[in-house]
Amino acid sequence: MNTKAQVLKGDCLDLLQQIDDGSLDLIYLDPPFFTGKVHRLRDRVGTHVFSYDDLWRDYEEYAQFLSKRLSEMKRVLKTTGSIFVHCDRNATHVIRALLDDVYGKDQFRSEIIWSYKRWSSAGKNLLPAHQTIYFYSKSNQYKFRVIYDAYSASTNIDQILQKRVRNEQGKAVYARTEDEEILLDDEKQGVPLSDVWEIPYLNPKAKERVGYPTQKPILLLERIIEIASEPNDVVLDPFCGSGTTLVAAKLLGRNSIGMDISEDAVKLTQARLKTPVKSESQLMQKGRGAYLTADEEGINLLRGLDLIPVQRNKGIDAILKRQYMGTPVLIRVQKRGESLMKAAELLSKAARKKGSLKAILVRTEQDSLFRETLPENVLVLNSTALAVEESLVDLPMLVQEALDEHVKGETQELTPDSLQMEGDNN
Ligand SMILES: C[S@@+](CC[C@H](N)C(=O)[O-])C[C@H]1O[C@@H](n2cnc3c(N)ncnc32)[C@H](O)[C@@H]1O
């Protein structure tokens, strides 16, 4: 799709003033968060330091700065447009109040919690593991596309398949015909997306990371853009930093405008737009549930043994609580699309590193590889799913053999000899 992206350098207040009234469809902003810090980070090569200031005298100065800009943003939004404002615990209270003031309490749509896992220590406090994105619309005619999420593992199959109605007490119950037969519901696409979004934070090695401080994941922006805009719409990010919003807009066929006061940010955004790179998140593709399933496959095969799941390790998915000859027992589940050899080599290497004498690879995919070529220190076990699949492949042959056997038996009964025998017996 042919879309346009413009990157403008300057204070977004000045730049916004040059934009026509009611001309944009969606605005996302990730302004300084009132952290009281200068954010610095080295680029990928390590030769240049990107930075921006987030230093304020007090809340009042911060609120004034944002208020003027939020008003301009409202002016340039179409009646069908929406604004998503990213912030964190440092100033959520200030920003919510400002948005109520500028856009109106009635135009508040959602408080999105972007939640992610962090591995740093919490100190004498709870570990911050979320940020907030306020979603306001300019009017009640805002664009909105419902996105569906997968059902949670605990969802009962009846909840998915059966029609539900409210009874006299207003309680949701399964609908039944007069003959007490259950009624099937319409096709379901999943659960409407909630306001808590679990999207991984960019890890230091993520492909899309460019080294810009507080760079946001493309996945997060894609979700916002998909919810509140349509192809060919115009998306604005007035604090674009490394240009994540513009890259996401381009990938989704939207036009975009980015603004930033920093020369570095503008150059970086232009460079990213030339060759957009997006990290593939396994977590997002398969869902956290799929990880659990992968572990469960292993656990099912080793039922009765206690496991400790291992996160973010290339070679190992879990270790058994019990040891083997005084060394840890390592488990890896073969990943989707990964060859058995690759999985075995990673596990074997990890086993050598950890001094493990027993490493178990749970095979989840059909692979033509001969077992003999696999590393010696790796024991391969089929996952339950694969074992069932393989048993089904053999089943027609077994059935045919059984049938042949049966038919042979019946034919024998009908041979003249067998008839003779029967006659003799009578
Ligand atoms: C939190 S960063 C944005 C990060 C961005 N979302 C990303 O994914 O890379 C905030 C940005 O706002 C920019 N900025 C600060 N004051 C500004 C202003 N008055 N006008 C435009 N940009 C500004 C900073 O230079 C910085 O790049």
The ligand as a Tripos MOL2 file, in Angstrom:
@<TRIPOS>MOLECULE
LIG
   27    29     1     0     0
SMALL
NO_CHARGES

@<TRIPOS>ATOM
      1 C1          9.2620    9.2720   25.4210 C.3       1 LIG1
      2 S1         10.1020    9.9070   24.0500 S.3       1 LIG1
      3 C2          9.2080    9.1550   22.7200 C.3       1 LIG1
      4 C3          9.6520    7.7720   22.4310 C.3       1 LIG1
      5 C4          8.9220    7.1430   21.2440 C.3       1 LIG1
      6 N1          7.5640    6.8070   21.5770 N.3       1 LIG1
      7 C5          9.6300    5.9170   20.7220 C.2       1 LIG1
      8 O1          9.0240    4.8190   20.6430 O.co2     1 LIG1
      9 O2         10.7970    6.0120   20.3800 O.co2     1 LIG1
     10 C6          9.5960   11.5530   24.0710 C.3       1 LIG1
     11 C7         10.1080   12.3950   22.9290 C.3       1 LIG1
     12 O3          9.5270   13.6950   23.0080 O.3       1 LIG1
     13 C8         10.4430   14.6130   22.4400 C.3       1 LIG1
     14 N2         10.0320   15.9700   22.8530 N.ar      1 LIG1
     15 C9         10.1470   16.5460   24.0660 C.ar      1 LIG1
     16 N3          9.5920   17.7770   24.0550 N.ar      1 LIG1
     17 C10         9.0990   17.9580   22.8160 C.ar      1 LIG1
     18 C11         8.3700   18.9980   22.1850 C.ar      1 LIG1
     19 N4          8.0670   20.1210   22.8540 N.pl3     1 LIG1
     20 N5          7.9810   18.8510   20.9160 N.ar      1 LIG1
     21 C12         8.2960   17.7310   20.2290 C.ar      1 LIG1
     22 N6          8.9880   16.7140   20.7700 N.ar      1 LIG1
     23 C13         9.3710   16.8250   22.0450 C.ar      1 LIG1
     24 C14        11.7780   14.1420   22.9560 C.3       1 LIG1
     25 O4         12.8340   14.5970   22.1360 O.3       1 LIG1
     26 C15        11.5940   12.6230   22.8850 C.3       1 LIG1
     27 O5         12.1040   12.1260   21.6750 O.3       1 LIG1
@<TRIPOS>BOND
     1     1     2 1
     2     2     3 1
     3     2    10 1
     4     3     4 1
     5     4     5 1
     6     5     6 1
     7     5     7 1
     8     7     8 2
     9     7     9 1
    10    10    11 1
    11    11    12 1
    12    11    26 1
    13    12    13 1
    14    13    14 1
    15    13    24 1
    16    14    15 ar
    17    14    23 ar
    18    15    16 ar
    19    16    17 ar
    20    17    18 ar
    21    17    23 ar
    22    18    19 1
    23    18    20 ar
    24    20    21 ar
    25    21    22 ar
    26    22    23 ar
    27    24    25 1
    28    24    26 1
    29    26    27 1
@<TRIPOS>SUBSTRUCTURE
     1 LIG1         1 GROUP 0 **** ****
